[in-house]
Amino acid sequence: MSATDALCPCCASPAPQAAATPGDYRSCPCCGHRWRQAGRIDAAHYQSLSARNDADTPWFKRKMDSRQALIQPLVGEIGARRILEVGCAEGELGQRIKAGLTLRYDGIELSRDAVQAGQVLDQVFTTPAAGIPPASYDLIASFHVLEHIADVGAELASWTNLLSENGLIVVEVPNRAGHPWLESDLNPEHLHQFTPVSLSLLLARHGWDCTNLSTGHYESPVYPDSIRAIARLAKPTGWGRQKLIERFRLITGGPFFVYGIGGDFKNYIEPLLDDLDVRALLDSAPDKWGQSIGQHAIGGYDAERHTALPIVISSIKFGRNIKAQLLAQGIAAQRLIGLEEIYASA
Protein backbone atom coordinates (compact mmCIF):
# COMPACT_ATOMS: atom_id res chain seq x y z
CA MET A 1 0.00 0.00 0.00
CA SER A 2 1.37 3.41 -0.98
CA ALA A 3 1.92 6.35 1.35
CA THR A 4 -1.06 8.07 -0.29
CA ASP A 5 -3.31 5.11 0.47
CA ALA A 6 -2.38 5.46 4.14
CA LEU A 7 -3.74 9.02 4.26
CA CYS A 8 -7.41 9.74 4.78
CA PRO A 9 -8.89 10.79 1.41
CA CYS A 10 -11.09 13.34 3.18
CA CYS A 11 -8.88 15.11 5.73
CA ALA A 12 -5.41 13.75 4.72
CA SER A 13 -4.65 12.53 8.25
CA PRO A 14 -2.52 9.37 8.64
CA ALA A 15 -4.58 6.27 9.37
CA PRO A 16 -3.61 3.12 11.31
CA GLN A 17 -2.13 0.42 9.11
CA ALA A 18 -4.42 -2.33 10.33
CA ALA A 19 -8.06 -2.31 9.27
CA ALA A 20 -10.23 -1.61 12.27
CA THR A 21 -13.60 -2.53 10.78
CA PRO A 22 -15.21 -5.44 8.93
CA GLY A 23 -14.76 -5.25 5.16
CA ASP A 24 -11.05 -4.36 5.17
CA TYR A 25 -11.75 -0.67 5.66
CA ARG A 26 -9.10 1.67 6.96
CA SER A 27 -10.45 4.10 9.53
CA CYS A 28 -9.43 7.74 10.06
CA PRO A 29 -9.05 8.62 13.76
CA CYS A 30 -9.63 12.31 13.01
CA CYS A 31 -12.76 12.61 10.85
CA GLY A 32 -14.15 9.08 11.20
CA HIS A 33 -13.97 8.31 7.49
CA ARG A 34 -13.54 4.69 6.38
CA TRP A 35 -12.18 3.61 3.01
CA ARG A 36 -10.70 0.68 1.16
CA GLN A 37 -9.00 -0.07 -2.14
CA ALA A 38 -10.96 -0.62 -5.32
CA GLY A 39 -9.23 -3.84 -6.39
CA ARG A 40 -12.34 -5.96 -6.71
CA ILE A 41 -14.48 -3.49 -8.69
CA ASP A 42 -13.68 -1.90 -12.05
CA ALA A 43 -15.54 0.12 -14.71
CA ALA A 44 -16.50 -3.02 -16.62
CA HIS A 45 -18.49 -4.18 -13.61
CA TYR A 46 -20.83 -1.18 -13.78
CA GLN A 47 -21.08 -1.31 -17.56
CA SER A 48 -22.52 -4.81 -17.30
CA LEU A 49 -25.35 -3.82 -14.94
CA SER A 50 -28.93 -2.87 -15.78
CA ALA A 51 -32.24 -2.16 -14.03
CA ARG A 52 -30.50 -1.03 -10.86
CA ASN A 53 -33.71 0.56 -9.60
CA ASP A 54 -37.07 -1.13 -9.21
CA ALA A 55 -39.58 1.60 -9.98
CA ASP A 56 -42.48 -0.43 -8.60
CA THR A 57 -41.24 -0.42 -5.00
CA PRO A 58 -42.53 2.12 -2.45
CA TRP A 59 -38.99 3.07 -1.43
CA PHE A 60 -38.10 4.05 -5.00
CA LYS A 61 -40.97 6.54 -5.06
CA ARG A 62 -40.06 7.76 -1.57
CA LYS A 63 -36.46 8.55 -2.46
CA MET A 64 -37.40 10.14 -5.78
CA ASP A 65 -40.00 12.34 -4.10
CA SER A 66 -37.36 13.42 -1.59
CA ARG A 67 -34.78 14.22 -4.25
CA GLN A 68 -37.27 16.12 -6.37
CA ALA A 69 -38.29 18.16 -3.32
CA LEU A 70 -34.63 19.07 -2.87
CA ILE A 71 -33.66 19.85 -6.45
CA GLN A 72 -36.77 21.64 -7.72
CA PRO A 73 -36.53 24.64 -5.34
CA LEU A 74 -32.78 24.93 -6.01
CA VAL A 75 -33.49 25.23 -9.73
CA GLY A 76 -35.69 28.23 -9.03
CA GLU A 77 -33.35 29.80 -6.47
CA ILE A 78 -30.31 29.86 -8.73
CA GLY A 79 -32.14 30.09 -12.04
CA ALA A 80 -30.57 26.85 -13.25
CA ARG A 81 -30.76 26.24 -16.98
CA ARG A 82 -28.24 23.39 -17.24
CA ILE A 83 -28.14 20.43 -14.84
CA LEU A 84 -25.89 17.39 -14.78
CA GLU A 85 -26.74 14.33 -12.72
CA VAL A 86 -23.76 12.06 -12.03
CA GLY A 87 -25.18 8.56 -11.84
CA CYS A 88 -28.58 9.31 -13.36
CA ALA A 89 -29.65 5.62 -13.58
CA GLU A 90 -32.77 5.34 -15.75
CA GLY A 91 -33.33 9.13 -15.72
CA GLU A 92 -36.38 9.24 -13.43
CA LEU A 93 -35.26 12.28 -11.41
CA GLY A 94 -34.30 14.27 -14.48
CA GLN A 95 -37.59 13.45 -16.16
CA ARG A 96 -39.44 14.79 -13.13
CA ILE A 97 -37.37 17.98 -12.94
CA LYS A 98 -37.71 18.68 -16.67
CA ALA A 99 -41.50 18.39 -16.58
CA GLY A 100 -42.95 21.85 -17.14
CA LEU A 101 -39.56 23.59 -17.12
CA THR A 102 -37.34 24.89 -19.89
CA LEU A 103 -33.90 23.60 -19.01
CA ARG A 104 -31.24 21.16 -20.15
CA TYR A 105 -30.81 18.06 -18.00
CA ASP A 106 -27.87 15.80 -18.85
CA GLY A 107 -26.72 12.67 -17.09
CA ILE A 108 -23.74 10.41 -16.56
CA GLU A 109 -24.52 6.71 -16.37
CA LEU A 110 -22.02 3.88 -16.83
CA SER A 111 -24.53 1.04 -16.62
CA ARG A 112 -26.88 -0.19 -19.32
CA ASP A 113 -29.57 2.01 -17.79
CA ALA A 114 -28.00 4.81 -19.85
CA VAL A 115 -30.07 3.65 -22.83
CA GLN A 116 -33.34 4.21 -20.97
CA ALA A 117 -32.09 7.51 -19.53
CA GLY A 118 -31.22 8.71 -23.01
CA GLN A 119 -34.90 8.54 -23.95
CA VAL A 120 -35.94 11.10 -21.32
CA LEU A 121 -32.86 13.29 -20.74
CA ASP A 122 -31.17 15.69 -23.15
CA GLN A 123 -27.85 13.85 -23.23
CA VAL A 124 -26.40 10.90 -21.33
CA PHE A 125 -22.65 10.37 -21.13
CA THR A 126 -21.40 6.83 -20.64
CA THR A 127 -17.94 7.83 -19.43
CA PRO A 128 -16.90 9.13 -16.00
CA ALA A 129 -16.99 12.88 -15.37
CA ALA A 130 -13.27 13.16 -16.12
CA GLY A 131 -14.00 12.20 -19.74
CA ILE A 132 -16.52 14.97 -20.39
CA PRO A 133 -15.30 18.20 -22.05
CA PRO A 134 -15.34 21.31 -19.81
CA ALA A 135 -18.84 22.73 -19.57
CA SER A 136 -20.85 25.25 -17.57
CA TYR A 137 -23.58 23.47 -15.63
CA ASP A 138 -25.52 25.49 -13.07
CA LEU A 139 -26.16 22.45 -10.89
CA ILE A 140 -24.42 19.09 -10.55
CA ALA A 141 -26.26 16.45 -8.53
CA SER A 142 -24.91 13.11 -7.36
CA PHE A 143 -26.93 10.66 -5.26
CA HIS A 144 -25.19 7.60 -3.84
CA VAL A 145 -22.32 7.69 -6.31
CA LEU A 146 -19.30 9.10 -4.47
CA GLU A 147 -19.00 6.07 -2.18
CA HIS A 148 -18.37 3.92 -5.30
CA ILE A 149 -15.39 5.99 -6.52
CA ALA A 150 -11.85 5.23 -5.36
CA ASP A 151 -10.32 8.69 -5.92
CA VAL A 152 -13.00 11.01 -4.62
CA GLY A 153 -10.70 14.03 -4.84
CA ALA A 154 -10.15 13.52 -8.56
CA GLU A 155 -13.89 13.12 -9.05
CA LEU A 156 -14.58 16.46 -7.37
CA ALA A 157 -11.89 18.08 -9.53
CA SER A 158 -13.73 16.81 -12.61
CA TRP A 159 -16.94 18.38 -11.35
CA THR A 160 -15.12 21.69 -10.92
CA ASN A 161 -14.35 21.69 -14.65
CA LEU A 162 -18.02 21.14 -15.44
CA LEU A 163 -19.60 23.75 -13.16
CA SER A 164 -20.39 27.40 -13.83
CA GLU A 165 -18.73 30.03 -11.65
CA ASN A 166 -21.78 30.43 -9.40
CA GLY A 167 -23.09 26.89 -9.70
CA LEU A 168 -23.98 24.43 -6.95
CA ILE A 169 -23.30 20.77 -6.32
CA VAL A 170 -25.62 18.44 -4.41
CA VAL A 171 -24.07 15.28 -2.96
CA GLU A 172 -25.80 12.45 -1.12
CA VAL A 173 -23.93 9.47 0.36
CA PRO A 174 -24.70 6.89 3.07
CA ASN A 175 -24.06 8.14 6.59
CA ARG A 176 -21.37 5.73 7.80
CA ALA A 177 -22.87 2.27 7.10
CA GLY A 178 -26.14 3.89 6.04
CA HIS A 179 -28.20 2.10 8.70
CA PRO A 180 -28.04 2.74 12.46
CA TRP A 181 -28.11 -1.01 13.21
CA LEU A 182 -25.13 -1.86 11.00
CA GLU A 183 -21.58 -1.54 12.25
CA SER A 184 -20.10 -1.40 8.76
CA ASP A 185 -21.20 -1.32 5.12
CA LEU A 186 -20.17 -4.60 3.48
CA ASN A 187 -21.55 -3.74 0.03
CA PRO A 188 -18.60 -4.74 -2.20
CA GLU A 189 -19.22 -1.77 -4.51
CA HIS A 190 -18.81 0.75 -1.70
CA LEU A 191 -15.26 1.98 -1.15
CA HIS A 192 -16.06 4.75 1.36
CA GLN A 193 -18.10 5.24 4.49
CA PHE A 194 -18.54 8.97 5.00
CA THR A 195 -19.36 10.86 8.16
CA PRO A 196 -20.79 14.39 8.16
CA VAL A 197 -17.36 15.63 9.25
CA SER A 198 -15.43 13.69 6.60
CA LEU A 199 -17.71 14.79 3.76
CA SER A 200 -17.52 18.45 4.74
CA LEU A 201 -13.71 18.26 5.07
CA LEU A 202 -13.42 16.52 1.70
CA LEU A 203 -15.39 19.30 0.04
CA ALA A 204 -13.36 22.01 1.79
CA ARG A 205 -10.01 20.43 0.85
CA HIS A 206 -10.99 20.44 -2.80
CA GLY A 207 -12.18 24.02 -3.03
CA TRP A 208 -15.85 23.89 -2.05
CA ASP A 209 -17.81 25.85 0.54
CA CYS A 210 -20.49 23.66 2.10
CA THR A 211 -23.61 25.80 2.50
CA ASN A 212 -25.89 23.08 3.89
CA LEU A 213 -25.30 19.63 5.37
CA SER A 214 -27.87 17.31 6.91
CA THR A 215 -28.41 13.64 7.75
CA GLY A 216 -31.33 11.21 7.94
CA HIS A 217 -32.21 11.15 4.24
CA TYR A 218 -33.84 7.96 2.96
CA GLU A 219 -32.46 5.92 0.06
CA SER A 220 -33.86 2.43 0.72
CA PRO A 221 -34.76 0.13 3.63
CA VAL A 222 -31.08 -0.79 4.07
CA TYR A 223 -29.82 2.78 3.56
CA PRO A 224 -32.34 4.88 5.49
CA ASP A 225 -29.73 7.34 6.78
CA SER A 226 -27.84 9.40 4.21
CA ILE A 227 -25.85 12.62 4.33
CA ARG A 228 -26.78 15.46 1.99
CA ALA A 229 -24.50 18.37 1.25
CA ILE A 230 -25.02 21.45 -0.89
CA ALA A 231 -21.84 23.29 -1.83
CA ARG A 232 -20.50 25.95 -4.13
CA LEU A 233 -16.99 26.71 -5.34
CA ALA A 234 -15.03 28.66 -2.75
CA LYS A 235 -14.26 32.23 -3.73
CA PRO A 236 -10.60 33.10 -4.36
CA THR A 237 -8.51 34.75 -1.66
CA GLY A 238 -9.28 38.46 -1.46
CA TRP A 239 -12.68 38.15 -3.12
CA GLY A 240 -14.59 39.29 -0.03
CA ARG A 241 -12.27 42.22 0.56
CA GLN A 242 -12.78 43.46 -2.98
CA LYS A 243 -16.56 43.12 -2.65
CA LEU A 244 -16.49 45.22 0.52
CA ILE A 245 -14.37 47.92 -1.09
CA GLU A 246 -16.79 48.06 -4.01
CA ARG A 247 -19.70 48.21 -1.59
CA PHE A 248 -18.20 51.13 0.36
CA ARG A 249 -17.63 53.00 -2.89
CA LEU A 250 -21.16 52.32 -4.09
CA ILE A 251 -22.87 53.43 -0.87
CA THR A 252 -20.69 56.46 -0.10
CA GLY A 253 -20.38 57.63 -3.70
CA GLY A 254 -16.82 58.84 -3.16
CA PRO A 255 -14.81 60.38 -0.29
CA PHE A 256 -16.31 60.12 3.22
CA PHE A 257 -15.68 60.60 6.91
CA VAL A 258 -15.77 57.83 9.52
CA TYR A 259 -17.34 58.50 12.91
CA GLY A 260 -16.90 56.23 15.95
CA ILE A 261 -13.41 54.75 16.23
CA GLY A 262 -14.04 51.70 18.41
CA GLY A 263 -14.18 47.94 18.12
CA ASP A 264 -16.39 47.80 15.04
CA PHE A 265 -14.09 50.25 13.27
CA LYS A 266 -11.09 48.02 13.99
CA ASN A 267 -12.92 44.91 12.81
CA TYR A 268 -14.81 46.19 9.77
CA ILE A 269 -13.19 49.36 8.41
CA GLU A 270 -9.55 49.58 9.51
CA PRO A 271 -8.47 46.45 7.53
CA LEU A 272 -9.75 48.19 4.37
CA LEU A 273 -8.56 51.68 5.24
CA ASP A 274 -5.71 51.88 2.73
CA ASP A 275 -8.13 51.18 -0.13
CA LEU A 276 -10.94 53.50 0.97
CA ASP A 277 -11.18 57.24 0.29
CA VAL A 278 -11.51 58.22 3.95
CA ARG A 279 -10.86 61.91 4.55
CA ALA A 280 -11.06 61.96 8.37
CA LEU A 281 -11.51 59.69 11.41
CA LEU A 282 -13.85 61.28 13.95
CA ASP A 283 -14.91 60.40 17.50
CA SER A 284 -16.67 62.12 20.38
CA ALA A 285 -14.11 60.94 23.00
CA PRO A 286 -11.36 63.55 23.56
CA ASP A 287 -8.96 60.88 24.87
CA LYS A 288 -8.86 59.39 21.37
CA TRP A 289 -8.07 62.65 19.62
CA GLY A 290 -4.57 62.74 18.21
CA GLN A 291 -4.16 58.97 18.06
CA SER A 292 -2.78 57.86 14.70
CA ILE A 293 -4.23 55.09 12.58
CA GLY A 294 -2.37 54.69 9.32
CA GLN A 295 -2.13 58.11 7.70
CA HIS A 296 -4.97 59.51 9.79
CA ALA A 297 -5.15 61.15 13.20
CA ILE A 298 -8.43 60.83 15.10
CA GLY A 299 -10.19 64.11 15.76
CA GLY A 300 -13.51 65.56 16.87
CA TYR A 301 -16.27 66.64 14.52
CA ASP A 302 -15.88 70.22 13.31
CA ALA A 303 -18.95 71.68 11.59
CA GLU A 304 -16.80 74.01 9.47
CA ARG A 305 -14.14 71.48 8.41
CA HIS A 306 -16.28 68.36 8.07
CA THR A 307 -19.00 69.55 5.74
CA ALA A 308 -20.76 68.03 2.74
CA LEU A 309 -19.17 64.57 2.65
CA PRO A 310 -21.06 61.47 3.85
CA ILE A 311 -20.33 60.17 7.34
CA VAL A 312 -20.10 56.42 7.92
CA ILE A 313 -21.09 55.57 11.49
CA SER A 314 -18.78 52.70 12.33
CA SER A 315 -20.72 51.07 15.16
CA ILE A 316 -23.48 48.50 15.00
CA LYS A 317 -24.35 48.42 18.70
CA PHE A 318 -24.23 52.17 19.32
CA GLY A 319 -25.07 53.33 15.80
CA ARG A 320 -28.56 54.62 16.63
CA ASN A 321 -27.26 56.68 19.57
CA ILE A 322 -24.43 58.12 17.51
CA LYS A 323 -26.82 59.01 14.73
CA ALA A 324 -29.09 60.83 17.18
CA GLN A 325 -26.12 62.80 18.53
CA LEU A 326 -25.02 63.83 15.05
CA LEU A 327 -28.54 64.83 14.04
CA ALA A 328 -28.71 66.96 17.19
CA GLN A 329 -25.60 68.79 15.97
CA GLY A 330 -27.48 69.77 12.82
CA ILE A 331 -25.96 67.23 10.45
CA ALA A 332 -28.35 66.32 7.63
CA ALA A 333 -29.78 62.81 7.87
CA GLN A 334 -28.93 62.05 4.24
CA ARG A 335 -25.23 62.41 5.05
CA LEU A 336 -25.32 59.61 7.65
CA ILE A 337 -24.62 56.02 6.62
CA GLY A 338 -24.81 53.14 9.07
CA LEU A 339 -22.22 50.38 8.92
CA GLU A 340 -25.10 47.92 8.62
CA GLU A 341 -26.09 49.48 5.29
CA ILE A 342 -22.76 48.38 3.85
CA TYR A 343 -22.52 44.92 5.39
CA ALA A 344 -26.18 43.90 5.22
CA SER A 345 -26.13 43.35 1.47
CA ALA A 346 -24.41 39.93 1.60
N, C-alpha and C positions, 0 to 999 in steps of 0.2 A: 504494500500500500504506500502511495506517495505521500510526501509531506503535505501536499494540498488536501488529500483525502482525509488527513488527520485533523484538519481545521473545520470548524462548523461552517457550513455553507451560508448560514444566515448572519452570524455575528463574528465569524472568523476566529473564535476562541479555540484553543487546543482542546481536543477531546481525549478521554481515556482510550488506550489502545484496545482494551477488551470490550466486547459488546456487552452492554448491561441489560439488554431487553431481549425478549423472544423475537426471532426473525432476523438475527444478525445485525441489528441496528446499532450504530454508534450513537451515543447520547451526549449532548452538550451540557456541561454543568452550569453554564451561565444563562442561556436563554431557554433551555429545555428542549431544544430541537433534537429530533432523531432522524438519522439518515443511513442509507446503505448503498452499496454499489449496484450498478445496473446490469451486471453480468448476465443475468438470466433472461432479460427482456430486451428486444431490439425493435427497430422500426418495422421489420417484416411481420412481427407479431401483431401489431395494431392494424397493419394493412390487410391482414387475413380475417379480421373480425367484421361482423355485421349485426344489425338489429340489437345494438347494445341497450337500447331502452325498450321497455314494453309499455306502449302508450295506453294499454287497457287497464293498467293497475291504478289504484287510487293514489299511490305515492308519486307516480309520475305526474299526475295532474296537480298534486299538492306542491311539488317542487317547481313546476312550471309556473303555477299561479304566483308563487313567492318570487321567482326571478323576474317575471313580468312586472310585478308590483314594485320591484326595485328599479328596473331599467327604464320603464316608461316615464316616470317623473324626471329622471336624469336627462332623458332626451329633450324634454321641454325646458329644463333649467339651463342647459348649456347650448340649446339650439342645435343639437347634433344632426348632421346631415349625412355622415358616413360612420358606420359602425362595423367593427370586426369582432366576431366571436371566435376565440381560439378553442377548438374542440366543440364544434357546433352540432355534432351528432347528425340526426336526421333533419335538423333545421326548424324544429318546432318553435323554439323561442323566437328566432328571427321572423318566422312567419307571423307570429302573434304581434311582434313589435311593428312590423311593416304594415299591418292591417290599418287602413285609414290614414296612413302617414306618407308623406313624400320624402323618402330617404333611401340611401343605399345601405344595404345590410349584406356584408360578405362574411364568409366563414372559412375556418381552417378545419379540415377533418381528414385524418389519415386512414380511417377505416373505410369499409365499403359503404357505410352510411352516407358517404359524400355524394353518391349518385342520387339518393333521395333528396338530400339537402339542396343539391343543384337545381332541383325542380321548383323550389320555393324561395331560394335566396338569389341575390344578384350574381354572385360569383363564389365558388368554393375552391379553395386551394387545397391540394392534396400533398403539400410539402410542409415541413415545420416553418414557423415564423421566420427563421433565419434565411429561408430561401425565397422570401417574398420581396420584391423590389421596394425601396423606400416609398412610403405613402404618407397620407395626412388624414388619418382617421380621427374623428372627434371623440370616439369612445371605443375602448377595447375591453371586452368582457371575457372572462375565463372562469368556468365553473368546474371544479374537480378535475383539473388538468395538471396544475403545477406539481402535485405530489407524484405524478408519473414521470417527471423529467429529471434526469440526473443532474445536469448543470443548470440550476434555476437562475443563477446570475446571468448566464449567457442568454437564457430565454428572455429575461427582463430587458436585456440590452437590445434584443431584436424588437421587442415591443416599442422601445424608445424610438427606433428608426421608423416606426409605422404610425406614430401618434403626432397629431398636430400640437403646436406650441402650448395651447391652453386646453388640451384634451384630458380626459380622465381614463383611468383603468379601474375595472371592477374585478376583484379576485375572490373566489371562494374555494376553500380547501377544508378537509376534515380537521376538526379540532382534536389534536393528538390522535388517538385511535378512532375517533369519530363517534364513539358510543361510550357513555359513562361506565358501562359494566365491563368494558374490555380493557385489559392492561396494555395491549399493543395491537397494532393493525398488521395482520399476517397476509393481507392481500398481496400476492406476489408482484402485481403491477405497481404497487405503491413503494416509492423509494424514499419518501419523506413523511414524517409526522410533525406537523407544524403546531406551535403554540401561538397564542396571540402576540406574545413578546417576540418570538422568533420571526413571525411573518412581518411584523412592523419593522424590526431591525433589518431584515432582508431588503425590504423596500427602501429604507433610508440609506443603506449602504450602496444601493445602486441608483441613487439620484431621484427618489420619489418622496414626496410629502404625503403621509397618510392623513386624510381629512376625516375619515370615519372608519371605525373598526368595531365589530360586534360578533358575538357568538350565539349559538343556539339555533342555527338555521338548518332546516330539514332538507336532506337529500334522499333518504330512503330509510326503511326500518332499521338497517344496520349502520347507517350513517346519519343519525338524527341530529348530531351536533356538529355544525360546521362554522368556520370563521369566515366572515366577509370583511373585505377591506376595500375602501374607495381611496384612490390616490391620484395625485397629479405630479407632473415633473417639477422638481424643486427649482426655484428661481436661482439664477446665478448670483454669486457673491456681489454685494453692492447694489442689487436690484432694488431692495427696499429703501435704501438711502436715496437713490436717485428719484424714486417715486415721491418720497417726502419732500425733497428739494423742489420738484416740479409742483407739488401741492402747495407749498408755501408761496411759490411765485404766482400760482394761479389765484390763490385767495387774497394775497396782499396786493397784487398788481404791480409790484415794484419795491422800492425801498420802504423800510418800516422801522418802527421802534419796538423794543421789547420791554414790557413792564412786569415786574415781579421776578426777582432773581433768587429763586429758592430751589428746592429739590426738583420740581418739575422742569425748571429751566435746565438744570444740569443733566437730567435724564433725556429730555425730548428736544431741546434746542441747541444746547452747547455743542454736542457732537457734530452738528451740521453748520456751526457758526461760520466757518471759513468759506462756505459755499452759499451763504445767504447774504442778501444786501441789507444788513442791519446797520442802522445809522446811530443808534444809541441804546445803551442798557440802562433802564430806569427802575428805581425802587423807592418805596416810601421810608425805608429804614435808614437813618443817617449813618449808623455804624457800618453800613455796606458801601457808602459813598467813597469813591477813591480806589476801591479794590479793582485790580486789573484782571480781566478775562480776555485772553488773546490780545487783540489790538484795541480793545475797548476798556474804558474805566466806567464803573457804575456811578450813576449820578441820580439826582432827584429830578422830578418833572418840572420843567420851566415853561410856562405858557407862551413866552416870547420865542424861545429857542426851539421848542418841540411842537411846532404847528404843522398842520396840513397832512402829514404822513399818517398812515394807519398805525395803530398800536396793537400789538399782539400781547394779550394777557396770558402770561406763561404759568398759569396755575389752574389745575382742574378743581381741587378742593376749595380754594378760596377765590375762584374766579368771579363768582357773583358779587362777593363783597368788594373786590377790587374794582369791578365795573361800576358799582354804585358810588364808590369814592371818586372815581374819575369823572363820572357824570356830574357829581356834585361840584367838581371843579370847573364845570362848564365845557367839558370836552364833548363834542358831538357823538351821538351814539353810533353813527355810521362809520366812525373812525376805529371803533373798538372791535377786535376780533378775538374770540375765545380760542384757546388751544384745542378745545374739543372740535371746533369747526374744521380744523386741519386734519386731525387724526381720526375723526369719526367717519371718514369716507371709505375706509377699508372694507 
